[in-house]
């Protein structure tokens, strides 16, 4: 019930934007995500007040309207109560609450009041509830929104319409839900905005099934882990990191990320808050990872290394503006940096730089996984071949899973996932060809493809056990991979099967005679066709006259 009600709230907010001329507008995602987050935090704040370890909590809990009871506290009482509230929610004053906005809707400058409320919340909570750029500029939680309505006379009605939508819904029932619920809500929330064009790097959304496979294969199902550090250098909206954190336990890991896209950064911030990872907000950086990696070791010079690193980077794009800067760091990019094509600059294989960065960011016992175009696994030259040789010769790669076509909505490229283990203790590499898996389904009139939960379990169990299954998986030694020219394509290691059938001499002669007859008939058909063609050519040559 609460999931459908939440979906309806999102639909209602989008409908409001459309009514006021911002349907599919470039700024619509800012309004939808920030208003949704404001409502979530408003309700979460009330929930925390009611359950705080404070003598004032009972008054809030037993009140007909908790907002009124909170406002009636003295400033000192309110401060004592706030001290007992979880740091995972912003500290709100009575004037910050949706109930307060509801009571002020009759005022003519309501748009100004609405914007001022949200920006004041952001300013008063900026130390915790902000993200920052690689240049150390803090990005606040909220910004003014009604200015996106170009008709100034419609700004106040627009703000009233938003508050009206928010006041009719409560998140309280949702706070008992966990990762699967909020991942579904997040996917629904951003589905219309999760496309290319939001920044220099397109937001390559990773399907939930792929993120789950990566997390389960890196972490395991029953990890005894504590104080784990996870990193994504091309974080996008954070799908991979959320799956990883859930697999480890949100309270047992810290998230680090970087992405160049402003749009992605705003959505990542929302994702962290929804998944109880507020403490990691300060580690979510907006900036160019390849040119200026933000996360450094204690010496401030070398890259910080992590327990788990995941990435779904852009595959190809024009990064000619920064190519020379990146190439001037040979220690980081040990296999080299792709050159600039003369005609198609947008075909520069930037993903090869991210592969190198992921490996550089692993602790000595760290594990990582990265999504790459499947063509990489059989590369014969260039930067790609140098990377393949390195990860095989040094025994860093320990698995590769080739995925079905069209599981990634934003790219028609066939993709695979490489798995790294920097402990380098594996004897064999598990290669899986899952390209024939998955099922087609319809969504919003579009045909899509997905891997089923049962298939996820098959991939995970096969990988972990290094099982060999006909036409699906094979476990090969590093030496065998070198002999195959460093190919990580499972199909190149499958046994070629020849089926033998015992037949009598009479059956053999009968089959041979049948083949001879068939060939004779085909030759006769070919001769007649040739004669007909020659006849038609003669007619054309002599103008149709015999």
C-alpha positions in Angstrom: 0.0 0.0 0.0 2.7 2.5 1.0 4.7 1.8 -2.1 1.7 2.6 -4.4 0.9 5.7 -2.4 4.5 6.9 -2.8 4.4 6.2 -6.5 1.2 8.3 -6.6 2.9 11.2 -4.8 5.7 11.2 -7.4 3.1 11.1 -10.2 1.2 14.0 -8.6 4.3 16.1 -8.3 5.1 15.5 -11.9 1.6 16.4 -12.9 1.9 19.7 -11.0 5.1 20.5 -12.8 3.3 19.8 -16.1 0.4 22.0 -15.2 2.7 24.9 -14.6 4.6 24.4 -17.9 7.6 22.3 -16.7 6.7 18.9 -17.9 10.0 17.5 -19.4 11.6 20.8 -18.6 15.4 20.6 -18.0 14.9 21.7 -14.4 11.9 19.5 -13.6 14.2 16.8 -12.0 15.5 19.4 -9.5 11.9 20.3 -8.4 10.7 16.7 -8.2 13.7 15.3 -6.3 14.1 18.2 -3.9 10.4 18.5 -3.0 10.2 14.7 -2.6 13.3 14.8 -0.3 11.8 17.7 1.7 8.7 15.7 2.3 10.7 12.6 3.3 12.8 14.6 5.7 9.9 16.5 7.2 8.1 13.2 8.0 11.3 11.5 9.2 12.0 14.4 11.5 8.6 14.0 13.1 9.1 10.2 13.4 12.5 10.8 15.1 11.0 13.3 17.5 8.3 10.9 18.6 10.9 8.1 19.2 13.7 10.2 20.8 15.1 9.3 24.2 13.8 12.5 25.8 11.2 13.4 28.4 9.6 15.7 25.8 9.1 13.0 23.2 5.9 11.7 24.8 4.3 15.1 24.4 5.1 15.0 20.7 4.0 11.3 20.3 0.7 11.7 22.1 -0.3 15.0 20.4 -3.1 15.1 17.8 -0.8 17.1 15.6 2.9 16.6 16.4 3.8 19.8 14.5 1.7 21.9 16.9 3.1 20.2 20.0 6.7 20.8 18.7 5.9 24.5 18.1 4.5 24.9 21.6 7.8 23.8 23.3 9.9 26.5 24.7 13.2 27.2 22.9 15.2 25.5 25.6 12.9 22.4 25.6 13.1 22.3 21.8 16.9 22.4 22.0 17.1 19.6 24.5 14.8 17.5 22.3 16.8 18.1 19.2 20.0 16.9 21.0 18.3 13.5 21.4 17.3 13.3 17.7 19.3 11.1 15.3 21.9 12.9 13.2 20.4 11.2 10.2 17.8 13.9 9.8 18.2 17.7 9.5 17.4 19.7 12.6 14.1 21.6 11.7 12.5 24.5 13.4 8.7 24.9 13.6 8.7 27.3 10.7 10.5 24.8 8.5 7.7 22.2 8.7 5.2 21.6 5.9 2.4 22.2 8.4 3.7 25.7 8.8 3.8 26.3 5.1 0.2 25.0 4.8 -0.9 27.6 7.3 0.7 30.4 5.3 -0.8 29.6 1.9 -3.1 32.6 1.8 -0.1 35.0 1.8 0.5 36.6 -1.6 4.2 36.1 -1.6 3.9 32.4 -0.7 6.5 31.5 -3.4 9.1 33.6 -1.6 8.1 32.0 1.8 8.3 28.5 0.2 11.8 29.0 -1.3 13.1 30.8 1.8 12.0 27.9 4.0 13.8 25.3 1.9 17.0 27.4 1.6 17.0 28.1 5.3 16.8 24.4 6.1 19.8 23.8 3.8 21.8 26.7 5.3 21.2 25.7 8.9 22.2 22.0 8.2 25.0 22.6 5.7 27.7 21.0 7.8 26.2 17.6 7.5 23.5 17.8 4.7 25.6 19.0 1.8 27.8 17.5 -0.8 30.9 19.3 -2.3 32.9 19.7 -5.4 36.5 18.7 -5.9 37.2 22.4 -5.5 35.7 22.2 -1.9 32.6 24.2 -2.7 29.7 23.0 -0.6 26.5 22.2 -2.5 23.5 22.8 -0.2 20.7 20.3 0.3 18.0 22.6 -1.2 17.8 25.6 -3.6 15.1 28.0 -4.6 12.7 26.2 -6.9 9.8 28.5 -7.8 12.1 30.7 -10.0 12.0 27.9 -12.6 8.4 29.0 -13.3 8.9 31.7 -16.0 5.5 33.4 -15.4 6.1 35.2 -12.1 2.3 35.4 -11.4 2.2 31.6 -11.4 5.0 31.1 -8.9 2.9 31.4 -5.7 0.1 29.2 -7.1 2.8 26.6 -8.1 4.2 26.6 -4.5 0.7 26.2 -3.1 0.0 23.3 -5.4 3.2 21.5 -4.3 2.4 22.0 -0.6 -1.1 20.7 -1.2 0.3 17.5 -2.7 2.7 17.0 0.2 0.2 17.7 3.0 -2.1 14.8 1.8 0.6 12.1 2.2 2.6 10.6 5.1 5.9 8.7 4.8 5.6 7.4 8.4 4.6 3.8 7.4 7.6 3.7 5.1 10.3 4.1 7.8 10.0 0.4 8.7 10.9 -0.5 5.1 14.4 -1.3 3.9 16.7 -1.3 0.9 14.4 -3.1 -1.6 11.6 -0.7 -0.9 13.7 2.4 -1.2 15.6 1.2 -4.3 12.3 0.7 -6.1 11.1 4.1 -5.0 14.3 5.7 -6.1 14.2 4.0 -9.5 10.6 5.2 -10.0 11.4 8.7 -8.9 14.3 9.2 -11.4 13.2 7.1 -14.3 12.2 10.0 -16.5 15.5 11.9 -15.8 18.0 9.0 -16.0 19.1 9.7 -19.5 22.1 11.1 -21.3 22.5 14.8 -21.6 22.6 15.7 -17.9 26.4 16.3 -17.9 29.6 15.7 -19.6 29.4 12.0 -18.6 26.0 10.5 -19.4 24.2 9.0 -16.4 24.7 5.4 -17.3 22.1 3.8 -15.0 22.9 0.3 -13.8 20.0 -2.1 -13.6 19.2 -3.3 -10.1 19.8 -6.9 -11.1 23.4 -6.2 -12.4 24.1 -4.1 -9.2 22.9 -7.0 -7.1 25.1 -9.5 -8.9 28.1 -7.3 -8.5 27.5 -6.8 -4.8 26.8 -10.4 -4.0 29.9 -11.6 -5.9 32.2 -9.1 -4.2 30.9 -9.3 -0.7 29.2 -12.7 -0.2 25.9 -13.3 1.5 26.9 -13.5 5.2 29.9 -11.1 5.6 31.4 -10.5 9.0 32.6 -7.0 8.0 33.1 -3.8 9.9 34.3 -0.3 9.1 34.3 -1.2 5.4 35.1 1.6 2.8 33.4 1.5 -0.6 34.1 3.7 -3.6 32.7 4.4 -7.0 34.7 6.9 -9.2 31.8 7.2 -11.7 29.0 7.0 -9.2 26.1 8.4 -11.2 23.0 8.1 -9.1 24.6 5.6 -6.8 22.9 2.3 -7.7 26.0 0.2 -7.4 27.1 1.8 -4.1 23.6 1.3 -2.6 23.6 -2.4 -3.5 27.1 -2.8 -2.1 26.2 -1.0 1.1 23.1 -3.1 1.5 25.1 -6.3 1.0 27.6 -5.3 3.6 25.2 -3.6 6.0 24.6 0.2 5.9 25.8 0.6 9.4 29.1 -1.2 8.7 30.4 0.7 5.7 31.3 4.2 4.6 30.6 5.4 1.1 33.0 7.4 -1.1 32.1 8.6 -4.6 32.9 11.1 -7.3 31.1 12.0 -10.5 31.4 15.0 -12.8 27.6 15.4 -13.3 25.6 17.9 -11.3 22.4 16.0 -12.0 23.9 12.7 -10.8 25.2 14.4 -7.7 21.8 15.7 -6.6 20.2 12.3 -7.2 23.1 10.5 -5.4 22.5 12.8 -2.4 18.9 11.8 -2.3 19.8 8.1 -2.6 22.2 8.2 0.3 19.6 9.9 2.5 16.9 7.4 1.6 19.2 4.5 2.4 20.4 5.7 5.9 23.8 6.7 4.6 23.7 10.3 5.7 27.2 10.0 7.3 28.6 9.5 3.8 27.2 12.7 2.3 30.4 14.5 2.9 32.3 11.9 0.8 30.1 12.4 -2.3 32.1 14.7 -4.5 31.2 16.4 -7.7 34.2 16.6 -10.1 36.2 15.0 -12.8 37.7 11.8 -11.3 40.3 11.3 -14.0 41.7 14.8 -14.0 41.3 15.6 -10.3 40.6 12.6 -8.1 39.4 14.0 -4.8 39.9 11.0 -2.5 43.5 10.8 -1.5 45.5 8.9 1.1 46.7 10.6 4.3 49.8 12.0 2.6 47.5 14.0 0.3 49.4 12.8 -2.8 48.6 9.2 -3.7 45.2 7.8 -4.3 43.1 6.6 -1.3 42.6 2.8 -1.5 39.4 1.0 -0.6 38.0 -2.4 0.4 35.5 -2.5 -2.5 35.5 -0.4 -5.7 32.6 -0.6 -8.2 32.1 1.4 -11.4 29.8 1.6 -14.4 31.7 4.3 -16.4 30.8 5.9 -19.7 32.3 3.7 -22.4 33.2 6.2 -25.2 33.1 9.9 -25.3 35.1 13.0 -26.4 37.5 13.8 -23.6 40.1 15.5 -26.0 40.0 18.6 -23.8 41.5 16.8 -20.9 43.3 14.0 -22.7 46.8 15.5 -22.4 46.3 16.3 -18.7 45.4 12.6 -18.0 48.2 11.3 -20.2 50.7 13.3 -18.2 50.1 10.9 -15.3 51.8 7.7 -16.4 51.9 6.2 -12.9 48.1 6.3 -12.7 47.5 5.3 -16.3 50.1 2.6 -16.7 48.5 1.1 -19.8 48.2 4.5 -21.5 45.4 6.8 -22.6 43.4 6.4 -25.8 44.4 8.7 -28.6 42.2 11.3 -30.3 40.6 9.9 -33.5 40.8 12.2 -36.5 37.1 12.0 -37.4 35.1 10.6 -34.4 36.4 12.2 -31.2 33.3 10.9 -29.4 34.6 7.4 -29.9 37.5 7.8 -27.4 37.5 4.8 -25.1 37.4 6.5 -21.8 36.3 3.4 -20.0 39.9 2.1 -20.3 41.0 5.0 -18.0 38.4 4.1 -15.4 39.6 0.4 -15.4 43.1 1.6 -14.5 41.7 4.0 -11.9 39.6 1.2 -10.3 42.6 -1.1 -10.0 44.8 1.7 -8.6 42.1 2.4 -6.0 42.0 -1.1 -4.5 43.6 -2.0 -1.1 46.1 -4.9 -1.2 43.2 -7.2 -0.2 40.6 -5.1 -2.0 38.0 -6.4 -4.5 36.5 -4.5 -7.4 34.1 -4.8 -10.3 33.6 -2.7 -13.4 31.1 -2.7 -16.3 32.8 -2.7 -19.7 31.8 -3.2 -23.3 32.1 -6.9 -24.1 34.4 -6.2 -27.0 37.1 -5.4 -24.5 37.5 -9.0 -23.3 38.9 -10.1 -26.7 41.0 -7.0 -27.5 44.0 -7.6 -29.6 45.8 -4.2 -29.6 46.1 -0.8 -28.0 45.4 0.3 -24.4 42.8 -2.5 -24.1 45.3 -5.3 -24.8 47.8 -3.8 -22.4 45.2 -3.8 -19.6 44.2 -7.4 -20.4 47.8 -8.5 -20.2 48.4 -6.6 -16.9 45.3 -8.0 -15.1 46.0 -11.6 -16.3 49.8 -11.6 -15.8 49.4 -10.1 -12.3 46.4 -12.3 -11.5 44.2 -9.4 -10.6 41.2 -10.4 -12.6 39.3 -13.4 -11.1 36.1 -13.4 -13.1 34.1 -12.1 -16.1 30.4 -12.3 -16.7 29.0 -11.4 -20.1 25.5 -10.0 -19.8 22.5 -10.3 -22.1 21.9 -7.7 -24.8 19.6 -4.7 -24.0 19.7 -5.1 -20.2 21.2 -1.6 -20.1 18.4 0.8 -21.3 20.7 3.6 -22.3 23.2 1.7 -24.5 22.9 -0.9 -27.3 26.4 -2.0 -26.5 26.8 -5.6 -25.2 28.3 -5.4 -21.8 30.3 -7.6 -19.4 31.4 -7.2 -15.8 35.1 -7.7 -14.8 35.9 -8.8 -11.3 39.2 -7.9 -9.6 40.8 -9.3 -6.5 44.0 -7.5 -5.5 45.1 -10.2 -3.1 46.0 -12.1 -6.3 45.5 -15.5 -4.6 43.2 -17.1 -7.2 44.4 -20.1 -9.3 41.6 -19.8 -11.9 39.4 -17.3 -13.5 35.7 -18.0 -13.8 34.2 -16.9 -17.1 30.4 -16.9 -17.5 28.4 -16.4 -20.7 25.0 -15.1 -19.5 24.1 -13.6 -22.9 21.2 -16.0 -23.4 19.6 -15.2 -20.1 16.8 -12.8 -19.2 13.3 -12.2 -20.3 11.6 -9.5 -22.3 9.0 -7.2 -20.7 7.0 -4.1 -21.5 7.3 -0.8 -19.6 5.5 2.4 -20.7 5.0 0.8 -24.1 8.7 0.0 -24.5 10.2 -3.4 -24.9 12.9 -4.1 -22.4 15.0 -7.0 -21.1 15.8 -8.1 -17.6 17.6 -10.9 -15.7 15.2 -12.8 -13.4 15.9 -13.4 -9.6 16.4 -17.2 -10.4 19.0 -16.3 -13.0 20.8 -14.0 -10.6 21.1 -16.9 -8.2 22.4 -19.2 -10.9 25.1 -16.7 -11.9 26.1 -16.1 -8.3 26.3 -19.8 -7.3 28.1 -20.8 -10.5 30.7 -18.0 -10.1 31.3 -18.6 -6.4 31.7 -22.4 -6.8 33.7 -21.9 -10.1 31.4 -24.5 -11.7 31.8 -25.5 -15.3 28.5 -25.8 -17.2 28.1 -26.6 -20.9 27.9 -23.5 -23.0 27.5 -21.3 -19.8 30.6 -21.2 -17.6 34.2 -22.4 -17.5 37.0 -22.0 -14.9 40.4 -21.5 -16.6 44.0 -21.1 -15.5 45.9 -17.9 -16.1 48.3 -19.9 -18.3 45.4 -21.1 -20.5 44.2 -17.5 -20.9 47.7 -16.4 -22.0 47.7 -19.2 -24.6 44.4 -17.9 -26.0 45.9 -14.5 -26.5 44.6 -13.1 -23.2 40.9 -13.6 -24.1 38.4 -13.5 -21.3 35.5 -14.6 -23.5 33.9 -17.7 -22.0 32.9 -19.1 -25.5 36.5 -19.5 -26.6 37.1 -22.0 -23.8 34.0 -24.2 -24.3 34.6 -27.7 -25.6 33.7 -28.3 -29.2 31.2 -31.2 -29.2 30.9 -33.6 -32.1 27.9 -35.9 -32.0 28.5 -39.4 -33.4 25.7 -41.6 -34.6 26.1 -45.3 -35.3 24.4 -46.4 -38.6 24.6 -49.5 -40.8 26.3 -49.7 -44.1 22.9 -49.8 -45.8 21.8 -46.6 -44.0 25.0 -44.9 -45.0 24.6 -45.8 -48.7 20.9 -44.7 -48.6 21.9 -41.3 -47.1 24.7 -40.9 -49.6 22.3 -41.6 -52.5 19.8 -39.2 -51.1 22.5 -36.4 -50.9 23.6 -37.2 -54.5 20.0 -36.9 -55.8 19.5 -33.6 -53.9 22.7 -32.2 -55.3 21.7 -33.2 -58.9 18.3 -31.5 -58.5 19.9 -28.3 -57.2 22.4 -28.3 -60.1 19.5 -28.7 -62.6 17.6 -25.8 -60.9 20.7 -23.7 -61.1 21.2 -24.5 -64.9 17.6 -23.5 -65.7 17.9 -20.3 -63.7 21.1 -19.4 -65.6 19.4 -20.0 -69.0 16.5 -17.8 -68.0 18.8 -15.0 -66.9 20.7 -15.2 -70.2 17.4 -15.1 -72.1 16.3 -11.9 -70.3 19.6 -10.3 -70.9 19.3 -11.0 -74.7 15.8 -9.4 -74.7 17.1 -6.3 -73.1 20.1 -6.2 -75.6 17.9 -6.3 -78.7 15.1 -4.1 -77.4 12.7 -7.0 -76.7 12.9 -8.4 -80.2 13.5 -12.1 -80.9 
